Amino acid sequence: MLTCISLLIFTFIPHSPLADDDIESSLRTARGGASFIAQYLGIEEIMFCEFRMEDAGRDLELATEKYHQSQFEDVIKQIDEALNHIKICQESDDATYMDSNKLQDIANLVLLIKKIKKQLALLGPTLTPQIAH
């Protein structure tokens, strides 16, 4: 089951188009992906990267909150922080202990986050967050 979810999140989503009104849900998906990877790394006892992925997840959660509050510059800053935490993990010695599938999951997560950032940069403050009822 987790393999199917991982396949969906990390293979198809980063390569699908991102609609203007999907930014908030894409941020939530990216946060879920970071949390999923962190859980896996915790099981494998790859602690440094686990903590960096948890940090990235928190940054993406804050980005979602800032997006909902229409604070778009802060959203970009939080996304940059998340990308930085992931990059630190990718460049660490811990990355050498990960299997290639998990490294690919992390790379696809980065693609998704960069896609969100690009869409935000294009549309910026013209976006109105969709408020769920």
N, CA, C and O atoms as CSV, one atom per row, in Angstrom:
chain,resi,resn,atom,element,x,y,z
A,1,MET,N,N,0.822,-1.190,0.000
A,1,MET,CA,C,0.000,0.000,0.000
A,1,MET,C,C,0.872,1.262,0.000
A,1,MET,O,O,0.645,2.179,-0.790
A,2,LEU,N,N,1.877,1.303,0.899
A,2,LEU,CA,C,2.748,2.470,0.938
A,2,LEU,C,C,3.509,2.642,-0.367
A,2,LEU,O,O,3.786,3.768,-0.782
A,3,THR,N,N,3.847,1.536,-1.015
A,3,THR,CA,C,4.543,1.609,-2.294
A,3,THR,C,C,3.668,2.276,-3.341
A,3,THR,O,O,4.160,3.085,-4.127
A,4,CYS,N,N,2.376,1.951,-3.367
A,4,CYS,CA,C,1.453,2.563,-4.327
A,4,CYS,C,C,1.314,4.057,-4.070
A,4,CYS,O,O,1.314,4.857,-5.006
A,5,ILE,N,N,1.194,4.436,-2.791
A,5,ILE,CA,C,1.084,5.849,-2.446
A,5,ILE,C,C,2.361,6.574,-2.835
A,5,ILE,O,O,2.318,7.661,-3.412
A,6,SER,N,N,3.484,5.976,-2.520
A,6,SER,CA,C,4.770,6.571,-2.863
A,6,SER,C,C,4.898,6.738,-4.374
A,6,SER,O,O,5.363,7.775,-4.846
A,7,LEU,N,N,4.491,5.733,-5.127
A,7,LEU,CA,C,4.548,5.796,-6.585
A,7,LEU,C,C,3.702,6.951,-7.101
A,7,LEU,O,O,4.143,7.698,-7.975
A,8,LEU,N,N,2.503,7.105,-6.576
A,8,LEU,CA,C,1.612,8.175,-7.006
A,8,LEU,C,C,2.194,9.544,-6.672
A,8,LEU,O,O,2.280,10.419,-7.534
A,9,ILE,N,N,2.591,9.722,-5.418
A,9,ILE,CA,C,3.076,11.029,-4.978
A,9,ILE,C,C,4.367,11.418,-5.682
A,9,ILE,O,O,4.520,12.559,-6.117
A,10,PHE,N,N,5.282,10.488,-5.794
A,10,PHE,CA,C,6.623,10.854,-6.222
A,10,PHE,C,C,6.913,10.599,-7.694
A,10,PHE,O,O,7.984,10.969,-8.175
A,11,THR,N,N,5.997,9.981,-8.417
A,11,THR,CA,C,6.241,9.755,-9.830
A,11,THR,C,C,5.327,10.601,-10.699
A,11,THR,O,O,5.799,11.292,-11.603
A,12,PHE,N,N,4.037,10.558,-10.442
A,12,PHE,CA,C,3.093,11.226,-11.331
A,12,PHE,C,C,2.874,12.694,-10.989
A,12,PHE,O,O,2.804,13.526,-11.893
A,13,ILE,N,N,2.767,13.028,-9.728
A,13,ILE,CA,C,2.440,14.395,-9.341
A,13,ILE,C,C,3.492,15.409,-9.777
A,13,ILE,O,O,3.115,16.454,-10.306
A,14,PRO,N,N,4.789,15.165,-9.586
A,14,PRO,CA,C,5.757,16.187,-9.998
A,14,PRO,C,C,5.756,16.468,-11.500
A,14,PRO,O,O,6.211,17.528,-11.929
A,15,HIS,N,N,5.254,15.537,-12.296
A,15,HIS,CA,C,5.288,15.704,-13.745
A,15,HIS,C,C,3.948,16.134,-14.326
A,15,HIS,O,O,3.846,16.333,-15.537
A,16,SER,N,N,2.923,16.284,-13.501
A,16,SER,CA,C,1.620,16.723,-13.982
A,16,SER,C,C,1.533,18.242,-13.887
A,16,SER,O,O,2.211,18.852,-13.061
A,17,PRO,N,N,0.693,18.861,-14.739
A,17,PRO,CA,C,0.580,20.314,-14.685
A,17,PRO,C,C,-0.033,20.766,-13.362
A,17,PRO,O,O,-0.815,20.042,-12.745
A,18,LEU,N,N,0.331,21.961,-12.941
A,18,LEU,CA,C,-0.164,22.518,-11.687
A,18,LEU,C,C,-1.142,23.634,-12.013
A,18,LEU,O,O,-0.749,24.662,-12.565
A,19,ALA,N,N,-2.402,23.442,-11.680
A,19,ALA,CA,C,-3.419,24.461,-11.925
A,19,ALA,C,C,-3.264,25.589,-10.911
A,19,ALA,O,O,-2.761,25.384,-9.806
A,20,ASP,N,N,-3.701,26.778,-11.304
A,20,ASP,CA,C,-3.573,27.938,-10.433
A,20,ASP,C,C,-4.228,27.715,-9.076
A,20,ASP,O,O,-3.699,28.142,-8.050
A,21,ASP,N,N,-5.376,27.050,-9.070
A,21,ASP,CA,C,-6.113,26.866,-7.824
A,21,ASP,C,C,-5.649,25.644,-7.043
A,21,ASP,O,O,-6.234,25.308,-6.013
A,22,ASP,N,N,-4.610,24.982,-7.520
A,22,ASP,CA,C,-4.102,23.791,-6.842
A,22,ASP,C,C,-2.870,24.068,-5.987
A,22,ASP,O,O,-2.265,23.128,-5.470
A,23,ILE,N,N,-2.492,25.302,-5.828
A,23,ILE,CA,C,-1.261,25.594,-5.097
A,23,ILE,C,C,-1.365,25.147,-3.649
A,23,ILE,O,O,-0.450,24.503,-3.135
A,24,GLU,N,N,-2.457,25.476,-2.988
A,24,GLU,CA,C,-2.594,25.079,-1.586
A,24,GLU,C,C,-2.600,23.563,-1.443
A,24,GLU,O,O,-1.927,23.021,-0.567
A,25,SER,N,N,-3.350,22.879,-2.291
A,25,SER,CA,C,-3.380,21.416,-2.193
A,25,SER,C,C,-2.026,20.814,-2.566
A,25,SER,O,O,-1.639,19.782,-2.016
A,26,SER,N,N,-1.309,21.438,-3.484
A,26,SER,CA,C,0.027,20.954,-3.842
A,26,SER,C,C,1.008,21.152,-2.692
A,26,SER,O,O,1.865,20.302,-2.447
A,27,LEU,N,N,0.882,22.271,-1.988
A,27,LEU,CA,C,1.713,22.481,-0.801
A,27,LEU,C,C,1.430,21.408,0.244
A,27,LEU,O,O,2.349,20.893,0.881
A,28,ARG,N,N,0.156,21.075,0.413
A,28,ARG,CA,C,-0.209,20.031,1.377
A,28,ARG,C,C,0.334,18.664,0.930
A,28,ARG,O,O,0.798,17.875,1.753
A,29,THR,N,N,0.272,18.399,-0.365
A,29,THR,CA,C,0.809,17.143,-0.892
A,29,THR,C,C,2.319,17.068,-0.659
A,29,THR,O,O,2.839,16.029,-0.251
A,30,ALA,N,N,3.012,18.168,-0.918
A,30,ALA,CA,C,4.463,18.201,-0.705
A,30,ALA,C,C,4.793,18.001,0.772
A,30,ALA,O,O,5.741,17.294,1.114
A,31,ARG,N,N,4.006,18.626,1.639
A,31,ARG,CA,C,4.225,18.442,3.076
A,31,ARG,C,C,4.015,16.983,3.463
A,31,ARG,O,O,4.790,16.421,4.237
A,32,GLY,N,N,2.966,16.376,2.923
A,32,GLY,CA,C,2.721,14.957,3.188
A,32,GLY,C,C,3.855,14.086,2.677
A,32,GLY,O,O,4.241,13.113,3.325
A,33,GLY,N,N,4.387,14.439,1.514
A,33,GLY,CA,C,5.517,13.692,0.963
A,33,GLY,C,C,6.748,13.794,1.840
A,33,GLY,O,O,7.441,12.802,2.068
A,34,ALA,N,N,7.024,15.005,2.336
A,34,ALA,CA,C,8.176,15.188,3.225
A,34,ALA,C,C,7.991,14.379,4.509
A,34,ALA,O,O,8.940,13.775,5.009
A,35,SER,N,N,6.774,14.372,5.034
A,35,SER,CA,C,6.493,13.600,6.255
A,35,SER,C,C,6.640,12.106,6.006
A,35,SER,O,O,7.179,11.380,6.842
A,36,PHE,N,N,6.162,11.652,4.859
A,36,PHE,CA,C,6.274,10.236,4.502
A,36,PHE,C,C,7.743,9.818,4.422
A,36,PHE,O,O,8.132,8.776,4.950
A,37,ILE,N,N,8.547,10.639,3.761
A,37,ILE,CA,C,9.974,10.330,3.642
A,37,ILE,C,C,10.631,10.343,5.019
A,37,ILE,O,O,11.446,9.472,5.323
A,38,ALA,N,N,10.285,11.321,5.853
A,38,ALA,CA,C,10.858,11.397,7.205
A,38,ALA,C,C,10.528,10.140,8.004
A,38,ALA,O,O,11.383,9.614,8.716
A,39,GLN,N,N,9.298,9.658,7.889
A,39,GLN,CA,C,8.915,8.435,8.604
A,39,GLN,C,C,9.748,7.252,8.128
A,39,GLN,O,O,10.230,6.457,8.936
A,40,TYR,N,N,9.913,7.140,6.832
A,40,TYR,CA,C,10.719,6.054,6.278
A,40,TYR,C,C,12.158,6.140,6.789
A,40,TYR,O,O,12.742,5.137,7.198
A,41,LEU,N,N,12.717,7.340,6.760
A,41,LEU,CA,C,14.099,7.516,7.203
A,41,LEU,C,C,14.241,7.201,8.688
A,41,LEU,O,O,15.279,6.703,9.124
A,42,GLY,N,N,13.202,7.490,9.463
A,42,GLY,CA,C,13.212,7.142,10.884
A,42,GLY,C,C,13.260,5.643,11.096
A,42,GLY,O,O,13.964,5.154,11.980
A,43,ILE,N,N,12.512,4.919,10.286
A,43,ILE,CA,C,12.516,3.453,10.368
A,43,ILE,C,C,13.897,2.915,10.015
A,43,ILE,O,O,14.383,1.973,10.640
A,44,GLU,N,N,14.521,3.515,9.016
A,44,GLU,CA,C,15.847,3.086,8.567
A,44,GLU,C,C,16.971,3.654,9.439
A,44,GLU,O,O,18.146,3.368,9.208
A,45,GLU,N,N,16.607,4.453,10.432
A,45,GLU,CA,C,17.561,5.082,11.352
A,45,GLU,C,C,18.577,5.975,10.638
A,45,GLU,O,O,19.763,5.983,10.969
A,46,ILE,N,N,18.089,6.713,9.669
A,46,ILE,CA,C,18.899,7.712,8.970
A,46,ILE,C,C,18.456,9.060,9.544
A,46,ILE,O,O,17.716,9.815,8.914
A,47,MET,N,N,18.931,9.335,10.752
A,47,MET,CA,C,18.373,10.391,11.587
A,47,MET,C,C,18.612,11.810,11.078
A,47,MET,O,O,17.688,12.623,11.114
A,48,PHE,N,N,19.800,12.136,10.612
A,48,PHE,CA,C,20.068,13.502,10.179
A,48,PHE,C,C,19.089,13.908,9.085
A,48,PHE,O,O,18.489,14.981,9.146
A,49,CYS,N,N,18.930,13.053,8.094
A,49,CYS,CA,C,18.006,13.356,7.001
A,49,CYS,C,C,16.553,13.307,7.468
A,49,CYS,O,O,15.713,14.062,6.979
A,50,GLU,N,N,16.266,12.427,8.404
A,50,GLU,CA,C,14.902,12.392,8.949
A,50,GLU,C,C,14.552,13.762,9.528
A,50,GLU,O,O,13.474,14.295,9.262
A,51,PHE,N,N,15.456,14.327,10.312
A,51,PHE,CA,C,15.192,15.624,10.933
A,51,PHE,C,C,15.112,16.740,9.893
A,51,PHE,O,O,14.297,17.652,10.031
A,52,ARG,N,N,15.943,16.679,8.860
A,52,ARG,CA,C,15.882,17.704,7.804
A,52,ARG,C,C,14.552,17.613,7.049
A,52,ARG,O,O,13.974,18.640,6.693
A,53,MET,N,N,14.067,16.402,6.805
A,53,MET,CA,C,12.784,16.247,6.114
A,53,MET,C,C,11.630,16.713,7.005
A,53,MET,O,O,10.657,17.282,6.512
A,54,GLU,N,N,11.735,16.476,8.305
A,54,GLU,CA,C,10.722,17.001,9.228
A,54,GLU,C,C,10.735,18.526,9.211
A,54,GLU,O,O,9.679,19.159,9.227
A,55,ASP,N,N,11.936,19.119,9.176
A,55,ASP,CA,C,12.047,20.579,9.080
A,55,ASP,C,C,11.408,21.078,7.788
A,55,ASP,O,O,10.689,22.077,7.791
A,56,ALA,N,N,11.670,20.386,6.692
A,56,ALA,CA,C,11.075,20.764,5.405
A,56,ALA,C,C,9.555,20.675,5.480
A,56,ALA,O,O,8.855,21.545,4.964
A,57,GLY,N,N,9.048,19.635,6.115
A,57,GLY,CA,C,7.600,19.492,6.272
A,57,GLY,C,C,6.998,20.643,7.059
A,57,GLY,O,O,5.931,21.149,6.711
A,58,ARG,N,N,7.683,21.060,8.127
A,58,ARG,CA,C,7.195,22.200,8.918
A,58,ARG,C,C,7.236,23.485,8.089
A,58,ARG,O,O,6.326,24.311,8.172
A,59,ASP,N,N,8.289,23.649,7.294
A,59,ASP,CA,C,8.368,24.827,6.427
A,59,ASP,C,C,7.223,24.842,5.423
A,59,ASP,O,O,6.648,25.896,5.152
A,60,LEU,N,N,6.894,23.690,4.875
A,60,LEU,CA,C,5.795,23.620,3.909
A,60,LEU,C,C,4.449,23.855,4.586
A,60,LEU,O,O,3.540,24.427,3.984
A,61,GLU,N,N,4.323,23.418,5.823
A,61,GLU,CA,C,3.094,23.692,6.575
A,61,GLU,C,C,2.948,25.199,6.812
A,61,GLU,O,O,1.861,25.754,6.656
A,62,LEU,N,N,4.047,25.854,7.189
A,62,LEU,CA,C,4.023,27.309,7.360
A,62,LEU,C,C,3.739,28.010,6.037
A,62,LEU,O,O,3.020,29.009,6.008
A,63,ALA,N,N,4.295,27.500,4.949
A,63,ALA,CA,C,4.031,28.081,3.631
A,63,ALA,C,C,2.546,27.999,3.304
A,63,ALA,O,O,1.980,28.936,2.740
A,64,THR,N,N,1.916,26.889,3.654
A,64,THR,CA,C,0.479,26.734,3.416
A,64,THR,C,C,-0.302,27.760,4.225
A,64,THR,O,O,-1.234,28.380,3.712
A,65,GLU,N,N,0.073,27.942,5.483
A,65,GLU,CA,C,-0.601,28.936,6.323
A,65,GLU,C,C,-0.411,30.339,5.755
A,65,GLU,O,O,-1.361,31.120,5.697
A,66,LYS,N,N,0.804,30.658,5.339
A,66,LYS,CA,C,1.083,31.981,4.772
A,66,LYS,C,C,0.323,32.173,3.459
A,66,LYS,O,O,-0.155,33.271,3.176
A,67,TYR,N,N,0.211,31.130,2.670
A,67,TYR,CA,C,-0.548,31.202,1.424
A,67,TYR,C,C,-2.005,31.514,1.726
A,67,TYR,O,O,-2.625,32.348,1.066
A,68,HIS,N,N,-2.537,30.842,2.719
A,68,HIS,CA,C,-3.937,31.043,3.094
A,68,HIS,C,C,-4.171,32.472,3.595
A,68,HIS,O,O,-5.277,33.001,3.484
A,69,GLN,N,N,-3.128,33.086,4.142
A,69,GLN,CA,C,-3.207,34.464,4.633
A,69,GLN,C,C,-2.792,35.478,3.562
A,69,GLN,O,O,-2.685,36.671,3.848
A,70,SER,N,N,-2.559,35.013,2.339
A,70,SER,CA,C,-2.155,35.846,1.199
A,70,SER,C,C,-0.823,36.566,1.428
A,70,SER,O,O,-0.622,37.666,0.913
A,71,GLN,N,N,0.076,35.965,2.185
A,71,GLN,CA,C,1.408,36.525,2.430
A,71,GLN,C,C,2.401,35.834,1.491
A,71,GLN,O,O,3.200,34.999,1.916
A,72,PHE,N,N,2.337,36.195,0.220
A,72,PHE,CA,C,3.025,35.448,-0.821
A,72,PHE,C,C,4.547,35.512,-0.729
A,72,PHE,O,O,5.222,34.532,-1.045
A,73,GLU,N,N,5.096,36.644,-0.303
A,73,GLU,CA,C,6.554,36.714,-0.144
A,73,GLU,C,C,7.017,35.738,0.931
A,73,GLU,O,O,8.059,35.099,0.788
A,74,ASP,N,N,6.243,35.626,2.002
A,74,ASP,CA,C,6.584,34.686,3.073
A,74,ASP,C,C,6.423,33.239,2.621
A,74,ASP,O,O,7.151,32.357,3.078
A,75,VAL,N,N,5.473,32.996,1.726
A,75,VAL,CA,C,5.299,31.643,1.182
A,75,VAL,C,C,6.569,31.231,0.446
A,75,VAL,O,O,7.081,30.129,0.643
A,76,ILE,N,N,7.068,32.116,-0.396
A,76,ILE,CA,C,8.295,31.835,-1.156
A,76,ILE,C,C,9.469,31.605,-0.199
A,76,ILE,O,O,10.274,30.699,-0.415
A,77,LYS,N,N,9.569,32.415,0.850
A,77,LYS,CA,C,10.657,32.243,1.827
A,77,LYS,C,C,10.578,30.876,2.492
A,77,LYS,O,O,11.600,30.210,2.656
A,78,GLN,N,N,9.379,30.451,2.877
A,78,GLN,CA,C,9.217,29.149,3.532
A,78,GLN,C,C,9.538,28.013,2.563
A,78,GLN,O,O,10.133,27.008,2.952
A,79,ILE,N,N,9.143,28.176,1.309
A,79,ILE,CA,C,9.461,27.165,0.297
A,79,ILE,C,C,10.976,27.072,0.122
A,79,ILE,O,O,11.527,25.976,0.021
A,80,ASP,N,N,11.645,28.225,0.085
A,80,ASP,CA,C,13.110,28.222,-0.024
A,80,ASP,C,C,13.748,27.522,1.176
A,80,ASP,O,O,14.724,26.787,1.022
A,81,GLU,N,N,13.197,27.751,2.366
A,81,GLU,CA,C,13.708,27.075,3.565
A,81,GLU,C,C,13.540,25.562,3.435
A,81,GLU,O,O,14.452,24.801,3.758
A,82,ALA,N,N,12.370,25.132,2.962
A,82,ALA,CA,C,12.125,23.693,2.784
A,82,ALA,C,C,13.123,23.106,1.792
A,82,ALA,O,O,13.705,22.050,2.040
A,83,LEU,N,N,13.317,23.788,0.676
A,83,LEU,CA,C,14.275,23.308,-0.324
A,83,LEU,C,C,15.692,23.251,0.252
A,83,LEU,O,O,16.453,22.335,-0.057
A,84,ASN,N,N,16.041,24.222,1.082
A,84,ASN,CA,C,17.363,24.225,1.702
A,84,ASN,C,C,17.538,23.028,2.642
A,84,ASN,O,O,18.588,22.385,2.630
A,85,HIS,N,N,16.526,22.725,3.451
A,85,HIS,CA,C,16.614,21.575,4.352
A,85,HIS,C,C,16.780,20.277,3.561
A,85,HIS,O,O,17.552,19.400,3.948
A,86,ILE,N,N,16.058,20.166,2.462
A,86,ILE,CA,C,16.160,18.960,1.638
A,86,ILE,C,C,17.548,18.873,1.000
A,86,ILE,O,O,18.145,17.798,0.942
A,87,LYS,N,N,18.054,20.009,0.522
A,87,LYS,CA,C,19.387,20.029,-0.090
A,87,LYS,C,C,20.457,19.605,0.918
A,87,LYS,O,O,21.371,18.852,0.582
A,88,ILE,N,N,20.337,20.092,2.153
A,88,ILE,CA,C,21.295,19.706,3.199
A,88,ILE,C,C,21.280,18.191,3.383
A,88,ILE,O,O,22.332,17.566,3.523
A,89,CYS,N,N,20.092,17.609,3.383
A,89,CYS,CA,C,19.972,16.152,3.493
A,89,CYS,C,C,20.643,15.468,2.305
A,89,CYS,O,O,21.435,14.541,2.479
A,90,GLN,N,N,20.322,15.930,1.097
A,90,GLN,CA,C,20.861,15.302,-0.104
A,90,GLN,C,C,22.384,15.357,-0.157
A,90,GLN,O,O,23.015,14.459,-0.715
A,91,GLU,N,N,22.971,16.388,0.411
A,91,GLU,CA,C,24.424,16.554,0.368
A,91,GLU,C,C,25.128,15.945,1.576
A,91,GLU,O,O,26.355,15.989,1.665
A,92,SER,N,N,24.368,15.384,2.496
A,92,SER,CA,C,24.962,14.835,3.721
A,92,SER,C,C,25.466,13.409,3.502
A,92,SER,O,O,25.150,12.759,2.506
A,93,ASP,N,N,26.251,12.954,4.457
A,93,ASP,CA,C,26.713,11.563,4.434
A,93,ASP,C,C,25.546,10.592,4.561
A,93,ASP,O,O,25.617,9.469,4.063
A,94,ASP,N,N,24.470,11.018,5.224
A,94,ASP,CA,C,23.296,10.155,5.373
A,94,ASP,C,C,22.734,9.709,4.024
A,94,ASP,O,O,22.202,8.606,3.899
A,95,ALA,N,N,22.855,10.569,3.021
A,95,ALA,CA,C,22.305,10.236,1.704
A,95,ALA,C,C,22.962,8.990,1.122
A,95,ALA,O,O,22.350,8.286,0.318
A,96,THR,N,N,24.188,8.712,1.516
A,96,THR,CA,C,24.872,7.528,0.993
A,96,THR,C,C,24.271,6.234,1.530
A,96,THR,O,O,24.497,5.163,0.967
A,97,TYR,N,N,23.505,6.328,2.618
A,97,TYR,CA,C,22.886,5.139,3.208
A,97,TYR,C,C,21.475,4.878,2.689
A,97,TYR,O,O,20.860,3.873,3.045
A,98,MET,N,N,20.962,5.768,1.858
A,98,MET,CA,C,19.603,5.613,1.337
A,98,MET,C,C,19.607,4.793,0.061
A,98,MET,O,O,20.553,4.836,-0.726
A,99,ASP,N,N,18.523,4.043,-0.128
A,99,ASP,CA,C,18.414,3.299,-1.379
A,99,ASP,C,C,18.033,4.258,-2.509
A,99,ASP,O,O,17.553,5.365,-2.266
A,100,SER,N,N,18.253,3.819,-3.726
A,100,SER,CA,C,18.039,4.691,-4.885
A,100,SER,C,C,16.585,5.118,-5.034
A,100,SER,O,O,16.319,6.221,-5.512
A,101,ASN,N,N,15.641,4.275,-4.637
A,101,ASN,CA,C,14.228,4.656,-4.733
A,101,ASN,C,C,13.912,5.838,-3.828
A,101,ASN,O,O,13.181,6.745,-4.225
A,102,LYS,N,N,14.452,5.834,-2.627
A,102,LYS,CA,C,14.184,6.936,-1.696
A,102,LYS,C,C,14.874,8.209,-2.173
A,102,LYS,O,O,14.323,9.301,-2.030
A,103,LEU,N,N,16.060,8.082,-2.734
A,103,LEU,CA,C,16.728,9.254,-3.298
A,103,LEU,C,C,15.910,9.835,-4.447
A,103,LEU,O,O,15.825,11.053,-4.604
A,104,GLN,N,N,15.310,8.957,-5.246
A,104,GLN,CA,C,14.456,9.427,-6.340
A,104,GLN,C,C,13.193,10.080,-5.796
A,104,GLN,O,O,12.727,11.076,-6.348
A,105,ASP,N,N,12.634,9.531,-4.719
A,105,ASP,CA,C,11.467,10.150,-4.077
A,105,ASP,C,C,11.793,11.574,-3.635
A,105,ASP,O,O,10.995,12.493,-3.824
A,106,ILE,N,N,12.970,11.742,-3.049
A,106,ILE,CA,C,13.381,13.072,-2.591
A,106,ILE,C,C,13.567,14.006,-3.786
A,106,ILE,O,O,13.159,15.166,-3.731
A,107,ALA,N,N,14.173,13.517,-4.853
A,107,ALA,CA,C,14.364,14.335,-6.055
A,107,ALA,C,C,13.020,14.743,-6.656
A,107,ALA,O,O,12.860,15.883,-7.092
A,108,ASN,N,N,12.056,13.828,-6.681
A,108,ASN,CA,C,10.731,14.156,-7.204
A,108,ASN,C,C,10.002,15.142,-6.302
A,108,ASN,O,O,9.264,15.998,-6.788
A,109,LEU,N,N,10.204,15.028,-4.998
A,109,LEU,CA,C,9.621,15.995,-4.068
A,109,LEU,C,C,10.183,17.387,-4.344
A,109,LEU,O,O,9.444,18.372,-4.332
A,110,VAL,N,N,11.475,17.466,-4.590
A,110,VAL,CA,C,12.097,18.748,-4.926
A,110,VAL,C,C,11.484,19.309,-6.207
A,110,VAL,O,O,11.213,20.507,-6.288
A,111,LEU,N,N,11.264,18.456,-7.209
A,111,LEU,CA,C,10.627,18.910,-8.455
A,111,LEU,C,C,9.249,19.496,-8.186
A,111,LEU,O,O,8.902,20.549,-8.723
A,112,LEU,N,N,8.463,18.818,-7.358
A,112,LEU,CA,C,7.123,19.308,-7.029
A,112,LEU,C,C,7.201,20.655,-6.320
A,112,LEU,O,O,6.458,21.576,-6.660
A,113,ILE,N,N,8.083,20.777,-5.351
A,113,ILE,CA,C,8.204,22.030,-4.601
A,113,ILE,C,C,8.662,23.163,-5.522
A,113,ILE,O,O,8.163,24.284,-5.420
A,114,LYS,N,N,9.600,22.878,-6.412
A,114,LYS,CA,C,10.058,23.903,-7.357
A,114,LYS,C,C,8.944,24.303,-8.319
A,114,LYS,O,O,8.845,25.466,-8.710
A,115,LYS,N,N,8.111,23.346,-8.698
A,115,LYS,CA,C,6.976,23.651,-9.569
A,115,LYS,C,C,6.001,24.588,-8.857
A,115,LYS,O,O,5.491,25.533,-9.459
A,116,ILE,N,N,5.746,24.327,-7.588
A,116,ILE,CA,C,4.866,25.194,-6.800
A,116,ILE,C,C,5.466,26.597,-6.719
A,116,ILE,O,O,4.767,27.592,-6.914
A,117,LYS,N,N,6.754,26.665,-6.432
A,117,LYS,CA,C,7.430,27.961,-6.318
A,117,LYS,C,C,7.363,28.731,-7.638
A,117,LYS,O,O,7.116,29.937,-7.645
A,118,LYS,N,N,7.580,28.043,-8.733
A,118,LYS,CA,C,7.527,28.692,-10.048
A,118,LYS,C,C,6.129,29.235,-10.323
A,118,LYS,O,O,5.978,30.355,-10.810
A,119,GLN,N,N,5.114,28.443,-10.012
A,119,GLN,CA,C,3.737,28.880,-10.229
A,119,GLN,C,C,3.419,30.097,-9.364
A,119,GLN,O,O,2.770,31.035,-9.826
A,120,LEU,N,N,3.870,30.083,-8.121
A,120,LEU,CA,C,3.662,31.233,-7.239
A,120,LEU,C,C,4.367,32.473,-7.779
A,120,LEU,O,O,3.811,33.570,-7.745
A,121,ALA,N,N,5.585,32.300,-8.276
A,121,ALA,CA,C,6.339,33.434,-8.805
A,121,ALA,C,C,5.647,34.028,-10.029
A,121,ALA,O,O,5.660,35.242,-10.227
A,122,LEU,N,N,5.044,33.167,-10.848
A,122,LEU,CA,C,4.341,33.648,-12.039
A,122,LEU,C,C,3.064,34.394,-11.688
A,122,LEU,O,O,2.765,35.437,-12.270
A,123,LEU,N,N,2.316,33.859,-10.739
A,123,LEU,CA,C,1.003,34.412,-10.432
A,123,LEU,C,C,1.014,35.377,-9.260
A,123,LEU,O,O,0.211,36.307,-9.195
A,124,GLY,N,N,1.935,35.142,-8.335
A,124,GLY,CA,C,2.117,36.027,-7.193
A,124,GLY,C,C,0.845,36.430,-6.482
A,124,GLY,O,O,-0.051,35.610,-6.282
A,125,PRO,N,N,0.765,37.694,-6.100
A,125,PRO,CA,C,-0.363,38.163,-5.301
A,125,PRO,C,C,-1.695,38.181,-6.049
A,125,PRO,O,O,-2.726,38.488,-5.451
A,126,THR,N,N,-1.695,37.860,-7.337
A,126,THR,CA,C,-2.976,37.809,-8.049
A,126,THR,C,C,-3.789,36.594,-7.633
A,126,THR,O,O,-4.984,36.511,-7.913
A,127,LEU,N,N,-3.134,35.653,-6.963
A,127,LEU,CA,C,-3.835,34.456,-6.508
A,127,LEU,C,C,-4.698,34.763,-5.302
A,127,LEU,O,O,-4.329,35.553,-4.433
A,128,THR,N,N,-5.831,34.137,-5.268
A,128,THR,CA,C,-6.691,34.191,-4.096
A,128,THR,C,C,-6.808,32.780,-3.577
A,128,THR,O,O,-7.305,31.905,-4.285
A,129,PRO,N,N,-6.364,32.536,-2.362
A,129,PRO,CA,C,-6.458,31.177,-1.827
A,129,PRO,C,C,-7.896,30.683,-1.816
A,129,PRO,O,O,-8.821,31.434,-1.506
A,130,GLN,N,N,-8.073,29.415,-2.155
A,130,GLN,CA,C,-9.387,28.794,-2.103
A,130,GLN,C,C,-9.688,28.458,-0.651
A,130,GLN,O,O,-8.918,27.748,-0.003
A,131,ILE,N,N,-10.782,28.953,-0.147
A,131,ILE,CA,C,-11.157,28.699,1.238
A,131,ILE,C,C,-12.099,27.516,1.276
A,131,ILE,O,O,-13.178,27.537,0.685
A,132,ALA,N,N,-11.669,26.477,1.987
A,132,ALA,CA,C,-12.490,25.268,2.098
A,132,ALA,C,C,-13.597,25.490,3.114
A,132,ALA,O,O,-13.386,26.076,4.176
A,133,HIS,N,N,-14.768,25.013,2.764
A,133,HIS,CA,C,-15.907,25.120,3.694
A,133,HIS,C,C,-16.247,23.771,4.235
A,133,HIS,O,O,-17.175,23.642,5.034
